[in-house]
């Protein structure tokens, strides 16, 4: 009688243990399912945010990070009294340095005057190139201050958030005055040469003829001489 009772108790304990194991596995499956559901939701939100970014966002981000790193290295070299450009050239081969120099010349070649639009673009690039280097500390402060409005966007209103510094205003005024002074030198009236041939009908036509002579004069010199001699065919 006692043996049968002991066998029944062992059977009940074994069944209870099996039930506990099943419940443990069930809770583990529920936890894994909830974790996968949360992870999938996060991926969907992240992908939606990436789709809203500009097409060149990753390239712009890499460029900004490279500029910050390059600026930090330049400041470190300046503190050590070294020429950063020379230090940077020492770390690359002569072939690579020559390739970068060709790329630099190709990127901004001096093609002279072609159109007023191109002249405006060249002036803009020149002004941007002459801008002072970025202060990483000030950059991070402004990024923390403005939050999402720091990068701007189509639904971001930044009017009134930024207060111009007096130093920045003075620099802008000096730059504009310098442009006006430089432009005045090129817009001054040229002295008239009485001995020169008159091949124009008004001032505008004279300027146009000078441009033609500057660009095509060497190619049309022989034709012009033949016309003047009357031997042109």
TORKOL-4160 file (C-alpha; in steps of 0.2 Angstrom, whole numbers, padded with zeros to 4 digits, m for minus):
233
<pt num="1" X="0000" Y="0000" Z="0000"/>
<pt num="2" X="0014" Y="0012" Z="0004"/>
<pt num="3" X="0023" Y="0007" Z="m0011"/>
<pt num="4" X="0008" Y="0012" Z="m0022"/>
<pt num="5" X="0006" Y="0029" Z="m0014"/>
<pt num="6" X="0024" Y="0033" Z="m0016"/>
<pt num="7" X="0023" Y="0029" Z="m0035"/>
<pt num="8" X="0008" Y="0040" Z="m0037"/>
<pt num="9" X="0017" Y="0054" Z="m0028"/>
<pt num="10" X="0032" Y="0052" Z="m0040"/>
<pt num="11" X="0020" Y="0052" Z="m0055"/>
<pt num="12" X="0011" Y="0068" Z="m0049"/>
<pt num="13" X="0028" Y="0077" Z="m0046"/>
<pt num="14" X="0034" Y="0073" Z="m0063"/>
<pt num="15" X="0018" Y="0079" Z="m0071"/>
<pt num="16" X="0020" Y="0096" Z="m0061"/>
<pt num="17" X="0037" Y="0098" Z="m0067"/>
<pt num="18" X="0032" Y="0095" Z="m0085"/>
<pt num="19" X="0019" Y="0108" Z="m0083"/>
<pt num="20" X="0031" Y="0120" Z="m0076"/>
<pt num="21" X="0043" Y="0117" Z="m0090"/>
<pt num="22" X="0029" Y="0120" Z="m0103"/>
<pt num="23" X="0024" Y="0136" Z="m0094"/>
<pt num="24" X="0042" Y="0142" Z="m0094"/>
<pt num="25" X="0045" Y="0138" Z="m0112"/>
<pt num="26" X="0028" Y="0147" Z="m0116"/>
<pt num="27" X="0034" Y="0163" Z="m0107"/>
<pt num="28" X="0050" Y="0162" Z="m0116"/>
<pt num="29" X="0041" Y="0162" Z="m0133"/>
<pt num="30" X="0030" Y="0176" Z="m0128"/>
<pt num="31" X="0045" Y="0186" Z="m0123"/>
<pt num="32" X="0054" Y="0183" Z="m0139"/>
<pt num="33" X="0038" Y="0187" Z="m0149"/>
<pt num="34" X="0036" Y="0204" Z="m0140"/>
<pt num="35" X="0055" Y="0207" Z="m0142"/>
<pt num="36" X="0054" Y="0204" Z="m0161"/>
<pt num="37" X="0038" Y="0214" Z="m0163"/>
<pt num="38" X="0047" Y="0229" Z="m0154"/>
<pt num="39" X="0062" Y="0227" Z="m0164"/>
<pt num="40" X="0052" Y="0227" Z="m0181"/>
<pt num="41" X="0043" Y="0242" Z="m0175"/>
<pt num="42" X="0059" Y="0251" Z="m0172"/>
<pt num="43" X="0066" Y="0246" Z="m0189"/>
<pt num="44" X="0050" Y="0253" Z="m0198"/>
<pt num="45" X="0051" Y="0269" Z="m0189"/>
<pt num="46" X="0070" Y="0271" Z="m0193"/>
<pt num="47" X="0067" Y="0266" Z="m0211"/>
<pt num="48" X="0053" Y="0279" Z="m0212"/>
<pt num="49" X="0065" Y="0292" Z="m0205"/>
<pt num="50" X="0079" Y="0288" Z="m0217"/>
<pt num="51" X="0067" Y="0289" Z="m0232"/>
<pt num="52" X="0062" Y="0307" Z="m0227"/>
<pt num="53" X="0081" Y="0312" Z="m0227"/>
<pt num="54" X="0088" Y="0320" Z="m0243"/>
<pt num="55" X="0096" Y="0309" Z="m0256"/>
<pt num="56" X="0114" Y="0315" Z="m0252"/>
<pt num="57" X="0112" Y="0315" Z="m0233"/>
<pt num="58" X="0125" Y="0301" Z="m0230"/>
<pt num="59" X="0137" Y="0310" Z="m0241"/>
<pt num="60" X="0135" Y="0327" Z="m0233"/>
<pt num="61" X="0136" Y="0318" Z="m0216"/>
<pt num="62" X="0153" Y="0310" Z="m0220"/>
<pt num="63" X="0159" Y="0326" Z="m0227"/>
<pt num="64" X="0154" Y="0336" Z="m0211"/>
<pt num="65" X="0163" Y="0323" Z="m0201"/>
<pt num="66" X="0178" Y="0323" Z="m0212"/>
<pt num="67" X="0179" Y="0342" Z="m0211"/>
<pt num="68" X="0178" Y="0342" Z="m0192"/>
<pt num="69" X="0191" Y="0329" Z="m0191"/>
<pt num="70" X="0202" Y="0339" Z="m0203"/>
<pt num="71" X="0199" Y="0355" Z="m0193"/>
<pt num="72" X="0204" Y="0346" Z="m0176"/>
<pt num="73" X="0220" Y="0340" Z="m0184"/>
<pt num="74" X="0224" Y="0357" Z="m0191"/>
<pt num="75" X="0222" Y="0365" Z="m0174"/>
<pt num="76" X="0233" Y="0352" Z="m0166"/>
<pt num="77" X="0247" Y="0354" Z="m0178"/>
<pt num="78" X="0245" Y="0373" Z="m0176"/>
<pt num="79" X="0247" Y="0371" Z="m0157"/>
<pt num="80" X="0263" Y="0361" Z="m0160"/>
<pt num="81" X="0270" Y="0374" Z="m0172"/>
<pt num="82" X="0269" Y="0363" Z="m0187"/>
<pt num="83" X="0263" Y="0367" Z="m0205"/>
<pt num="84" X="0247" Y="0356" Z="m0207"/>
<pt num="85" X="0247" Y="0356" Z="m0226"/>
<pt num="86" X="0265" Y="0350" Z="m0226"/>
<pt num="87" X="0262" Y="0337" Z="m0213"/>
<pt num="88" X="0247" Y="0330" Z="m0222"/>
<pt num="89" X="0257" Y="0329" Z="m0239"/>
<pt num="90" X="0270" Y="0319" Z="m0230"/>
<pt num="91" X="0257" Y="0305" Z="m0226"/>
<pt num="92" X="0253" Y="0303" Z="m0244"/>
<pt num="93" X="0263" Y="0297" Z="m0260"/>
<pt num="94" X="0269" Y="0309" Z="m0273"/>
<pt num="95" X="0257" Y="0301" Z="m0286"/>
<pt num="96" X="0242" Y="0304" Z="m0274"/>
<pt num="97" X="0248" Y="0322" Z="m0271"/>
<pt num="98" X="0249" Y="0326" Z="m0290"/>
<pt num="99" X="0232" Y="0318" Z="m0292"/>
<pt num="100" X="0224" Y="0329" Z="m0279"/>
<pt num="101" X="0233" Y="0345" Z="m0287"/>
<pt num="102" X="0225" Y="0340" Z="m0304"/>
<pt num="103" X="0208" Y="0337" Z="m0296"/>
<pt num="104" X="0209" Y="0354" Z="m0287"/>
<pt num="105" X="0214" Y="0363" Z="m0304"/>
<pt num="106" X="0200" Y="0354" Z="m0313"/>
<pt num="107" X="0187" Y="0358" Z="m0300"/>
<pt num="108" X="0189" Y="0377" Z="m0302"/>
<pt num="109" X="0198" Y="0381" Z="m0318"/>
<pt num="110" X="0200" Y="0399" Z="m0323"/>
<pt num="111" X="0190" Y="0400" Z="m0339"/>
<pt num="112" X="0188" Y="0419" Z="m0340"/>
<pt num="113" X="0172" Y="0427" Z="m0343"/>
<pt num="114" X="0159" Y="0417" Z="m0352"/>
<pt num="115" X="0142" Y="0422" Z="m0345"/>
<pt num="116" X="0136" Y="0432" Z="m0330"/>
<pt num="117" X="0128" Y="0417" Z="m0322"/>
<pt num="118" X="0145" Y="0408" Z="m0322"/>
<pt num="119" X="0153" Y="0424" Z="m0316"/>
<pt num="120" X="0141" Y="0424" Z="m0301"/>
<pt num="121" X="0144" Y="0406" Z="m0297"/>
<pt num="122" X="0163" Y="0409" Z="m0297"/>
<pt num="123" X="0161" Y="0424" Z="m0286"/>
<pt num="124" X="0150" Y="0413" Z="m0274"/>
<pt num="125" X="0163" Y="0399" Z="m0273"/>
<pt num="126" X="0177" Y="0412" Z="m0270"/>
<pt num="127" X="0167" Y="0420" Z="m0256"/>
<pt num="128" X="0163" Y="0403" Z="m0248"/>
<pt num="129" X="0181" Y="0398" Z="m0249"/>
<pt num="130" X="0187" Y="0413" Z="m0240"/>
<pt num="131" X="0175" Y="0411" Z="m0226"/>
<pt num="132" X="0184" Y="0407" Z="m0209"/>
<pt num="133" X="0186" Y="0389" Z="m0203"/>
<pt num="134" X="0172" Y="0382" Z="m0193"/>
<pt num="135" X="0174" Y="0382" Z="m0174"/>
<pt num="136" X="0169" Y="0364" Z="m0168"/>
<pt num="137" X="0165" Y="0370" Z="m0150"/>
<pt num="138" X="0153" Y="0384" Z="m0157"/>
<pt num="139" X="0146" Y="0371" Z="m0169"/>
<pt num="140" X="0141" Y="0359" Z="m0155"/>
<pt num="141" X="0134" Y="0373" Z="m0144"/>
<pt num="142" X="0123" Y="0379" Z="m0158"/>
<pt num="143" X="0118" Y="0361" Z="m0162"/>
<pt num="144" X="0113" Y="0358" Z="m0144"/>
<pt num="145" X="0104" Y="0375" Z="m0143"/>
<pt num="146" X="0093" Y="0374" Z="m0159"/>
<pt num="147" X="0090" Y="0355" Z="m0158"/>
<pt num="148" X="0080" Y="0349" Z="m0173"/>
<pt num="149" X="0079" Y="0367" Z="m0181"/>
<pt num="150" X="0098" Y="0367" Z="m0182"/>
<pt num="151" X="0098" Y="0358" Z="m0199"/>
<pt num="152" X="0082" Y="0367" Z="m0205"/>
<pt num="153" X="0069" Y="0359" Z="m0216"/>
<pt num="154" X="0053" Y="0362" Z="m0226"/>
<pt num="155" X="0043" Y="0362" Z="m0210"/>
<pt num="156" X="0055" Y="0371" Z="m0198"/>
<pt num="157" X="0053" Y="0390" Z="m0194"/>
<pt num="158" X="0070" Y="0397" Z="m0189"/>
<pt num="159" X="0066" Y="0416" Z="m0191"/>
<pt num="160" X="0069" Y="0425" Z="m0174"/>
<pt num="161" X="0079" Y="0410" Z="m0167"/>
<pt num="162" X="0096" Y="0416" Z="m0172"/>
<pt num="163" X="0104" Y="0433" Z="m0166"/>
<pt num="164" X="0118" Y="0440" Z="m0177"/>
<pt num="165" X="0134" Y="0444" Z="m0168"/>
<pt num="166" X="0141" Y="0461" Z="m0169"/>
<pt num="167" X="0158" Y="0454" Z="m0175"/>
<pt num="168" X="0149" Y="0444" Z="m0189"/>
<pt num="169" X="0139" Y="0460" Z="m0195"/>
<pt num="170" X="0155" Y="0470" Z="m0195"/>
<pt num="171" X="0164" Y="0456" Z="m0205"/>
<pt num="172" X="0149" Y="0456" Z="m0218"/>
<pt num="173" X="0150" Y="0475" Z="m0220"/>
<pt num="174" X="0169" Y="0475" Z="m0223"/>
<pt num="175" X="0167" Y="0461" Z="m0235"/>
<pt num="176" X="0153" Y="0470" Z="m0245"/>
<pt num="177" X="0163" Y="0487" Z="m0245"/>
<pt num="178" X="0178" Y="0477" Z="m0252"/>
<pt num="179" X="0168" Y="0470" Z="m0266"/>
<pt num="180" X="0161" Y="0487" Z="m0270"/>
<pt num="181" X="0179" Y="0494" Z="m0270"/>
<pt num="182" X="0185" Y="0480" Z="m0281"/>
<pt num="183" X="0170" Y="0482" Z="m0293"/>
<pt num="184" X="0173" Y="0500" Z="m0295"/>
<pt num="185" X="0190" Y="0497" Z="m0301"/>
<pt num="186" X="0184" Y="0486" Z="m0315"/>
<pt num="187" X="0169" Y="0497" Z="m0320"/>
<pt num="188" X="0179" Y="0513" Z="m0322"/>
<pt num="189" X="0178" Y="0521" Z="m0339"/>
<pt num="190" X="0193" Y="0517" Z="m0350"/>
<pt num="191" X="0202" Y="0531" Z="m0359"/>
<pt num="192" X="0198" Y="0533" Z="m0377"/>
<pt num="193" X="0212" Y="0530" Z="m0389"/>
<pt num="194" X="0210" Y="0542" Z="m0404"/>
<pt num="195" X="0223" Y="0533" Z="m0415"/>
<pt num="196" X="0213" Y="0516" Z="m0413"/>
<pt num="197" X="0202" Y="0510" Z="m0428"/>
<pt num="198" X="0184" Y="0514" Z="m0425"/>
<pt num="199" X="0175" Y="0497" Z="m0428"/>
<pt num="200" X="0159" Y="0500" Z="m0417"/>
<pt num="201" X="0143" Y="0511" Z="m0418"/>
<pt num="202" X="0141" Y="0513" Z="m0399"/>
<pt num="203" X="0148" Y="0510" Z="m0382"/>
<pt num="204" X="0140" Y="0493" Z="m0380"/>
<pt num="205" X="0145" Y="0487" Z="m0397"/>
<pt num="206" X="0163" Y="0493" Z="m0393"/>
<pt num="207" X="0163" Y="0482" Z="m0378"/>
<pt num="208" X="0156" Y="0467" Z="m0388"/>
<pt num="209" X="0170" Y="0469" Z="m0401"/>
<pt num="210" X="0183" Y="0469" Z="m0387"/>
<pt num="211" X="0177" Y="0453" Z="m0381"/>
<pt num="212" X="0177" Y="0445" Z="m0398"/>
<pt num="213" X="0195" Y="0451" Z="m0401"/>
<pt num="214" X="0200" Y="0444" Z="m0384"/>
<pt num="215" X="0193" Y="0427" Z="m0387"/>
<pt num="216" X="0195" Y="0425" Z="m0406"/>
<pt num="217" X="0207" Y="0438" Z="m0412"/>
<pt num="218" X="0222" Y="0427" Z="m0414"/>
<pt num="219" X="0211" Y="0415" Z="m0425"/>
<pt num="220" X="0204" Y="0429" Z="m0436"/>
<pt num="221" X="0219" Y="0440" Z="m0438"/>
<pt num="222" X="0223" Y="0433" Z="m0456"/>
<pt num="223" X="0205" Y="0435" Z="m0462"/>
<pt num="224" X="0205" Y="0453" Z="m0455"/>
<pt num="225" X="0221" Y="0458" Z="m0464"/>
<pt num="226" X="0215" Y="0450" Z="m0480"/>
<pt num="227" X="0199" Y="0460" Z="m0479"/>
<pt num="228" X="0209" Y="0476" Z="m0476"/>
<pt num="229" X="0220" Y="0473" Z="m0491"/>
<pt num="230" X="0205" Y="0468" Z="m0501"/>
<pt num="231" X="0213" Y="0451" Z="m0506"/>
<pt num="232" X="0200" Y="0441" Z="m0497"/>
<pt num="233" X="0191" Y="0428" Z="m0507"/>
